[in-house]
C-alpha cells in the first residue's frame, strides 16, 4: 500500500506544481523524503 501512496503523491505533485516545478522542487523532495522516512519508522 505504501507504493500506491507514492504513486498518488507523484501524480498529485505533477498536477498541482507542474507550472512551478523549479520553485517547489526542493520542497517536494523534502516532503517525499520525510514521508518515506516516516513510513519506514512508523507505518509497519
Number of C-alpha atoms within 10 A of each C-alpha: 5 12 8 9 10 14 11 12 15 13 12 12 15 13 10 10 15 12 10 10 14 10 10 14 13 10 12 16 11 12 13 14 12 12 14 14 12 12 12 11 9 7 9 7
